[in-house]
């Protein structure tokens, strides 16, 4: 009997419209997380290139940290991932939710 295997894409569309593959993702030892790298990891997970667990293990992220990146992209796009703007976008989102 053949096991039920999930078919994964070989590439997905990255945050800037470029193709992303496992080889083009940030290296597993990445410690400096710029906006583009965060967005690439989120796009890879959203596109099915990596699972959330694989991304967290590969990049030594907590589930909460990755989820915060994903929420930021969903709410505000790539600018929401900027560390200096997190509070601004958070308050903006909360104000929008009131109305």
MMTF fields as JSON, N, C-alpha, C and O atoms, coordinates in Angstrom:
{
  "mmtfVersion": "1.0.0",
  "mmtfProducer": "UNKNOWN",
  "numBonds": 395,
  "numAtoms": 396,
  "numGroups": 99,
  "numChains": 1,
  "numModels": 1,
  "chainsPerModel": [1],
  "groupsPerChain": [99],
  "chainIdList": ["A"],
  "bondAtomList": [4, 2, 8, 6, 12, 10, 16, 14, 20, 18, 24, 22, 28, 26, 32, 30, 36, 34, 40, 38, 44, 42, 48, 46, 52, 50, 56, 54, 60, 58, 64, 62, 68, 66, 72, 70, 76, 74, 80, 78, 84, 82, 88, 86, 92, 90, 96, 94, 100, 98, 104, 102, 108, 106, 112, 110, 116, 114, 120, 118, 124, 122, 128, 126, 132, 130, 136, 134, 140, 138, 144, 142, 148, 146, 152, 150, 156, 154, 160, 158, 164, 162, 168, 166, 172, 170, 176, 174, 180, 178, 184, 182, 188, 186, 192, 190, 196, 194, 200, 198, 204, 202, 208, 206, 212, 210, 216, 214, 220, 218, 224, 222, 228, 226, 232, 230, 236, 234, 240, 238, 244, 242, 248, 246, 252, 250, 256, 254, 260, 258, 264, 262, 268, 266, 272, 270, 276, 274, 280, 278, 284, 282, 288, 286, 292, 290, 296, 294, 300, 298, 304, 302, 308, 306, 312, 310, 316, 314, 320, 318, 324, 322, 328, 326, 332, 330, 336, 334, 340, 338, 344, 342, 348, 346, 352, 350, 356, 354, 360, 358, 364, 362, 368, 366, 372, 370, 376, 374, 380, 378, 384, 382, 388, 386, 392, 390],
  "bondOrderList": [1, 1, 1, 1, 1, 1, 1, 1, 1, 1, 1, 1, 1, 1, 1, 1, 1, 1, 1, 1, 1, 1, 1, 1, 1, 1, 1, 1, 1, 1, 1, 1, 1, 1, 1, 1, 1, 1, 1, 1, 1, 1, 1, 1, 1, 1, 1, 1, 1, 1, 1, 1, 1, 1, 1, 1, 1, 1, 1, 1, 1, 1, 1, 1, 1, 1, 1, 1, 1, 1, 1, 1, 1, 1, 1, 1, 1, 1, 1, 1, 1, 1, 1, 1, 1, 1, 1, 1, 1, 1, 1, 1, 1, 1, 1, 1, 1, 1],
  "groupList": [{"groupName": "UNK", "atomNameList": ["N", "CA", "C", "O"], "elementList": ["N", "C", "C", "O"], "formalChargeList": [0, 0, 0, 0], "bondAtomList": [1, 0, 2, 1, 3, 2], "bondOrderList": [1, 1, 2], "singleLetterCode": "X", "chemCompType": "L-PEPTIDE LINKING"}],
  "groupTypeList": [0, 0, 0, 0, 0, 0, 0, 0, 0, 0, 0, 0, 0, 0, 0, 0, 0, 0, 0, 0, 0, 0, 0, 0, 0, 0, 0, 0, 0, 0, 0, 0, 0, 0, 0, 0, 0, 0, 0, 0, 0, 0, 0, 0, 0, 0, 0, 0, 0, 0, 0, 0, 0, 0, 0, 0, 0, 0, 0, 0, 0, 0, 0, 0, 0, 0, 0, 0, 0, 0, 0, 0, 0, 0, 0, 0, 0, 0, 0, 0, 0, 0, 0, 0, 0, 0, 0, 0, 0, 0, 0, 0, 0, 0, 0, 0, 0, 0, 0],
  "groupIdList": [1, 2, 3, 4, 5, 6, 7, 8, 9, 10, 11, 12, 13, 14, 15, 16, 17, 18, 19, 20, 21, 22, 23, 24, 25, 26, 27, 28, 29, 30, 31, 32, 33, 34, 35, 36, 37, 38, 39, 40, 41, 42, 43, 44, 45, 46, 47, 48, 49, 50, 51, 52, 53, 54, 55, 56, 57, 58, 59, 60, 61, 62, 63, 64, 65, 66, 67, 68, 69, 70, 71, 72, 73, 74, 75, 76, 77, 78, 79, 80, 81, 82, 83, 84, 85, 86, 87, 88, 89, 90, 91, 92, 93, 94, 95, 96, 97, 98, 99],
  "secStructList": [7, 7, 7, 7, 7, 7, 7, 7, 7, 1, 7, 3, 3, 7, 6, 6, 1, 7, 3, 3, 7, 6, 6, 6, 1, 7, 7, 6, 6, 7, 7, 7, 7, 7, 2, 2, 2, 2, 2, 2, 2, 2, 2, 2, 2, 2, 2, 6, 1, 1, 7, 2, 2, 2, 2, 2, 2, 2, 2, 6, 7, 7, 2, 2, 2, 2, 2, 2, 2, 2, 2, 2, 2, 2, 2, 2, 4, 4, 4, 4, 4, 7, 4, 4, 4, 2, 2, 2, 2, 2, 2, 2, 2, 2, 2, 2, 2, 2, 7],
  "xCoordList": [0.837, 0.0, 0.883, 1.871, 0.53, 1.307, 0.871, -0.322, 1.85, 1.534, 1.034, 1.418, 0.181, -0.343, 0.749, 1.039, 1.348, 2.432, 1.936, 1.204, 2.341, 1.986, 2.956, 4.172, 2.402, 3.23, 3.544, 2.649, 4.825, 5.266, 5.729, 6.293, 5.492, 5.991, 7.513, 8.1, 8.136, 9.592, 9.96, 11.083, 8.992, 9.214, 7.884, 6.827, 7.962, 6.783, 7.141, 8.312, 6.147, 6.385, 6.777, 6.072, 7.9, 8.4, 7.699, 6.846, 8.052, 7.386, 7.602, 6.806, 8.651, 8.923, 8.596, 8.965, 7.892, 7.494, 8.501, 8.25, 9.62, 10.654, 10.388, 9.756, 10.864, 10.666, 11.546, 12.718, 10.958, 11.681, 11.785, 10.794, 12.975, 13.187, 13.81, 14.198, 13.907, 14.56, 15.987, 16.48, 16.653, 18.043, 18.168, 19.195, 17.131, 17.229, 16.712, 16.798, 16.177, 15.741, 16.948, 18.068, 16.74, 17.864, 18.543, 17.882, 19.849, 20.564, 20.007, 19.469, 20.142, 19.565, 20.186, 19.547, 21.385, 22.036, 21.774, 22.449, 20.815, 20.538, 20.183, 19.331, 20.852, 20.548, 20.095, 19.432, 20.44, 20.03, 18.829, 18.957, 17.668, 16.422, 15.951, 15.296, 16.287, 15.788, 14.397, 13.998, 13.677, 12.297, 12.19, 11.32, 13.058, 12.987, 13.118, 12.372, 14.048, 14.242, 13.028, 12.603, 12.474, 11.264, 10.141, 9.452, 9.968, 8.902, 9.111, 8.14, 10.356, 10.634, 10.237, 9.656, 10.545, 10.185, 8.668, 8.124, 7.988, 6.52, 5.938, 5.012, 6.466, 5.976, 6.221, 5.387, 7.366, 7.685, 6.689, 6.244, 6.342, 5.373, 3.984, 3.285, 3.581, 2.256, 2.104, 1.011, 3.194, 3.148, 3.322, 3.166, 3.644, 3.795, 5.198, 5.407, 6.164, 7.548, 8.113, 8.892, 7.72, 8.099, 6.839, 5.863, 6.869, 5.794, 6.211, 7.375, 5.273, 5.58, 6.634, 7.59, 6.46, 7.417, 8.807, 9.801, 8.881, 10.183, 10.849, 12.055, 10.07, 10.62, 11.137, 12.23, 10.353, 10.773, 12.033, 12.924, 12.109, 13.304, 14.511, 15.605, 14.307, 15.404, 16.021, 17.236, 15.169, 15.637, 15.656, 15.843, 15.468, 15.46, 14.488, 14.829, 13.285, 12.238, 11.247, 11.073, 10.605, 9.496, 8.247, 8.204, 7.265, 6.012, 5.392, 4.827, 5.504, 4.957, 5.667, 5.032, 6.987, 7.749, 7.336, 7.094, 7.26, 6.849, 5.417, 5.13, 4.527, 3.133, 3.039, 2.189, 3.904, 3.887, 4.314, 3.769, 5.273, 5.681, 4.514, 4.231, 3.85, 2.749, 1.6, 1.014, 1.285, 0.245, 0.629, -0.207, 1.885, 2.351, 2.214, 1.796, 2.559, 2.438, 0.973, 0.607, 0.139, -1.293, -1.926, -2.762, -1.535, -2.142, -1.589, -2.346, -0.263, 0.362, 1.35, 2.011, 1.467, 2.437, 3.859, 4.066, 4.817, 6.217, 6.568, 7.368, 6.006, 6.349, 5.992, 6.616, 5.007, 4.623, 5.689, 5.641, 6.662, 7.742, 8.888, 9.796, 8.851, 9.928, 9.839, 8.791, 10.904, 10.923, 10.551, 9.859, 11.001, 10.738, 9.288, 8.853, 8.534, 7.168, 6.128, 4.93, 6.55, 5.608, 4.547, 3.359, 4.951, 3.994, 3.027, 1.833, 3.542, 2.69, 1.614, 0.434, 2.012, 1.054, 0.106, -1.054, 0.581, -0.287, -1.406, -2.571, -1.062, -2.09, -3.023, -4.221, -2.49, -3.313, -4.317, -5.489, -3.868, -4.745, -5.831, -6.994, -5.444, -6.425, -7.489, -8.665, -7.088, -8.062, -9.017, -10.213, -8.499, -9.349, -10.361, -11.472, -9.994, -10.881, -12.063, -13.108, -11.896, -12.971, -14.132, -15.269, -13.846, -14.888, -15.438, -16.318],
  "yCoordList": [-1.187, 0.0, 1.251, 1.319, 2.217, 3.454, 4.4, 4.613, 4.963, 5.924, 7.212, 7.587, 7.877, 9.165, 10.216, 10.633, 10.641, 11.615, 12.966, 13.065, 13.978, 15.322, 15.759, 15.617, 16.279, 16.776, 18.235, 19.056, 18.534, 19.901, 20.548, 19.887, 21.836, 22.532, 22.645, 22.671, 22.71, 22.891, 24.355, 24.684, 25.235, 26.663, 27.352, 26.87, 28.489, 29.32, 30.758, 31.088, 31.592, 33.01, 33.71, 33.628, 34.391, 35.098, 36.43, 36.819, 37.126, 38.385, 39.498, 40.434, 39.402, 40.418, 39.919, 40.552, 38.764, 38.218, 37.27, 36.73, 37.059, 36.178, 34.738, 34.521, 33.749, 32.364, 32.038, 32.409, 31.34, 30.893, 29.379, 28.69, 28.862, 27.423, 27.185, 28.133, 25.927, 25.624, 26.145, 26.582, 26.097, 26.553, 28.073, 28.587, 28.794, 30.257, 30.885, 32.1, 30.067, 30.585, 31.014, 30.585, 31.85, 32.239, 30.998, 29.988, 31.071, 29.932, 29.579, 30.437, 28.323, 27.862, 28.525, 28.571, 29.03, 29.668, 31.16, 31.854, 31.661, 33.094, 33.62, 33.061, 34.702, 35.334, 36.78, 37.337, 37.387, 38.765, 38.724, 38.433, 39.019, 38.884, 40.229, 40.999, 40.499, 41.698, 41.385, 40.223, 42.409, 42.264, 41.244, 40.375, 41.345, 40.46, 38.999, 38.158, 38.68, 37.289, 36.748, 35.616, 37.558, 37.138, 36.863, 35.847, 37.79, 37.648, 36.41, 35.757, 36.08, 34.888, 33.627, 32.714, 33.567, 32.385, 32.264, 31.168, 33.372, 33.348, 32.895, 32.083, 33.406, 33.016, 31.536, 30.86, 31.035, 29.612, 28.729, 27.71, 29.111, 28.336, 28.47, 27.471, 29.681, 29.894, 29.16, 28.704, 29.046, 28.376, 26.867, 26.174, 26.351, 24.904, 24.381, 23.168, 25.267, 24.844, 24.26, 23.307, 24.831, 24.351, 24.272, 24.981, 23.408, 23.432, 24.411, 24.804, 24.796, 25.697, 25.05, 25.706, 23.767, 23.069, 23.038, 23.231, 22.796, 22.77, 24.139, 24.244, 25.177, 26.537, 26.872, 27.418, 26.545, 26.839, 26.071, 26.61, 24.822, 24.02, 24.511, 24.65, 24.772, 25.203, 26.526, 26.71, 27.445, 28.778, 29.044, 30.186, 28.014, 28.138, 29.229, 30.081, 29.182, 30.138, 29.463, 28.245, 30.263, 29.724, 29.836, 30.621, 29.056, 29.108, 30.503, 31.014, 31.109, 32.449, 33.487, 34.39, 33.35, 34.304, 34.207, 35.219, 32.969, 32.807, 33.314, 33.993, 32.986, 33.427, 34.951, 35.51, 35.627, 37.094, 37.629, 38.631, 36.981, 37.381, 37.202, 38.074, 36.068, 35.773, 36.775, 37.241, 37.1, 38.094, 39.455, 40.15, 39.831, 41.13, 41.215, 42.246, 40.147, 40.139, 40.193, 40.924, 39.426, 39.418, 40.786, 41.218, 41.463, 42.75, 43.909, 44.75, 43.956, 45.165, 44.908, 45.839, 43.674, 43.368, 43.42, 43.369, 43.52, 43.523, 44.658, 44.435, 45.866, 46.928, 46.567, 47.075, 45.705, 45.296, 44.49, 44.339, 43.964, 43.171, 44.021, 43.505, 45.31, 46.178, 46.309, 46.673, 46.023, 46.05, 47.428, 47.54, 48.461, 49.815, 50.232, 51.23, 49.501, 49.882, 48.949, 49.166, 47.931, 46.958, 47.634, 47.356, 48.515, 49.168, 50.049, 50.086, 50.752, 51.614, 50.785, 51.131, 49.701, 48.879, 48.161, 47.933, 47.802, 47.154, 48.1, 47.704, 49.342, 50.294, 50.653, 50.842, 50.748, 51.023, 49.897, 50.155, 48.668, 47.511, 47.481, 47.199, 47.771, 47.761, 48.84, 48.61, 50.012, 51.078, 50.657, 50.942, 49.979, 49.53, 48.487, 48.422, 47.683, 46.643, 47.212, 46.569, 48.41, 49.026, 49.479, 49.553, 49.787, 50.354, 49.35, 49.675],
  "zCoordList": [0.0, 0.0, 0.0, 0.731, -0.804, -0.919, 0.186, 0.403, 0.882, 1.933, 1.324, 0.216, 2.056, 1.613, 1.786, 2.908, 0.688, 0.744, 0.26, -0.725, 0.958, 0.537, -0.558, -0.428, -1.614, -2.711, -2.431, -2.229, -2.423, -2.163, -3.448, -4.32, -3.563, -4.759, -4.695, -3.613, -5.855, -5.88, -5.698, -5.318, -5.974, -5.761, -5.516, -5.921, -4.844, -4.59, -4.936, -5.123, -5.018, -5.311, -4.014, -3.009, -4.058, -2.892, -2.683, -3.481, -1.619, -1.284, -2.314, -2.389, -3.089, -4.105, -5.503, -6.492, -5.593, -6.879, -7.503, -8.58, -6.859, -7.38, -6.935, -5.901, -7.705, -7.282, -6.072, -6.022, -5.106, -3.913, -3.945, -4.186, -3.703, -3.571, -2.203, -1.52, -1.803, -0.521, -0.497, 0.542, -1.661, -1.738, -1.656, -1.213, -2.08, -2.076, -0.784, -0.608, 0.118, 1.413, 2.239, 1.959, 3.248, 4.107, 4.702, 4.945, 4.934, 5.52, 6.902, 7.602, 7.279, 8.545, 9.767, 10.817, 9.671, 10.81, 10.91, 11.67, 10.164, 10.129, 11.522, 12.212, 11.919, 13.203, 13.013, 13.888, 11.897, 11.629, 10.695, 9.506, 11.252, 10.507, 9.96, 10.662, 8.714, 8.051, 7.5, 7.429, 7.12, 6.657, 5.521, 5.551, 4.532, 3.37, 3.767, 3.265, 4.655, 5.078, 5.821, 5.589, 6.713, 7.427, 6.432, 6.519, 5.481, 4.49, 3.621, 3.238, 3.306, 2.518, 3.265, 2.678, 4.551, 5.348, 5.447, 5.315, 5.678, 5.746, 4.403, 4.377, 3.295, 1.965, 1.703, 1.101, 2.155, 1.96, 2.706, 2.178, 3.916, 4.695, 4.077, 3.91, 3.739, 3.149, 1.82, 1.481, 1.07, -0.231, -0.153, -1.158, 1.028, 1.179, 0.962, 0.952, 0.787, 0.595, 1.886, 1.855, 3.013, 4.349, 5.2, 4.952, 6.202, 7.196, 8.29, 8.369, 9.118, 10.236, 11.129, 11.54, 11.428, 12.291, 11.677, 12.377, 10.373, 9.698, 9.733, 9.959, 9.511, 9.54, 10.935, 11.083, 11.951, 13.323, 13.691, 14.348, 13.273, 13.574, 12.787, 13.335, 11.506, 10.627, 11.087, 11.021, 11.555, 11.922, 13.418, 13.836, 14.231, 15.697, 16.157, 16.977, 15.617, 15.978, 16.91, 16.877, 17.735, 18.51, 17.629, 16.682, 17.955, 17.207, 17.312, 16.346, 18.489, 18.704, 17.834, 17.29, 17.708, 16.897, 15.427, 14.769, 14.924, 13.534, 13.334, 12.348, 14.262, 14.153, 14.134, 13.441, 14.888, 14.891, 13.523, 13.061, 12.872, 11.525, 10.558, 9.737, 10.668, 9.766, 9.959, 8.982, 11.203, 11.485, 10.921, 10.343, 11.087, 10.596, 9.081, 8.555, 8.378, 6.918, 6.512, 5.591, 7.192, 6.87, 7.083, 6.289, 8.143, 8.489, 7.675, 7.189, 7.523, 6.969, 5.849, 5.389, 5.401, 4.357, 4.907, 6.119, 4.025, 4.449, 5.415, 6.324, 5.263, 6.217, 7.665, 8.597, 7.857, 9.199, 9.912, 11.133, 9.156, 9.748, 10.278, 10.93, 10.005, 10.484, 11.994, 12.527, 12.668, 14.128, 14.658, 15.669, 13.989, 14.473, 14.26, 14.833, 13.459, 13.146, 13.765, 13.581, 14.482, 15.037, 15.885, 15.721, 16.789, 17.669, 16.884, 17.181, 15.89, 15.067, 14.358, 14.41, 13.702, 12.972, 13.916, 13.573, 15.097, 16.078, 16.507, 16.542, 16.834, 17.261, 16.103, 16.314, 14.891, 13.725, 13.5, 13.224, 13.616, 13.434, 14.512, 14.223, 15.748, 16.838, 16.628, 16.912, 16.135, 15.844, 14.734, 14.806, 13.703, 12.608, 13.08, 12.553, 14.05, 14.545, 15.329, 15.439, 15.869, 16.644, 15.776, 16.242, 14.501, 13.626, 12.67, 11.873]
}
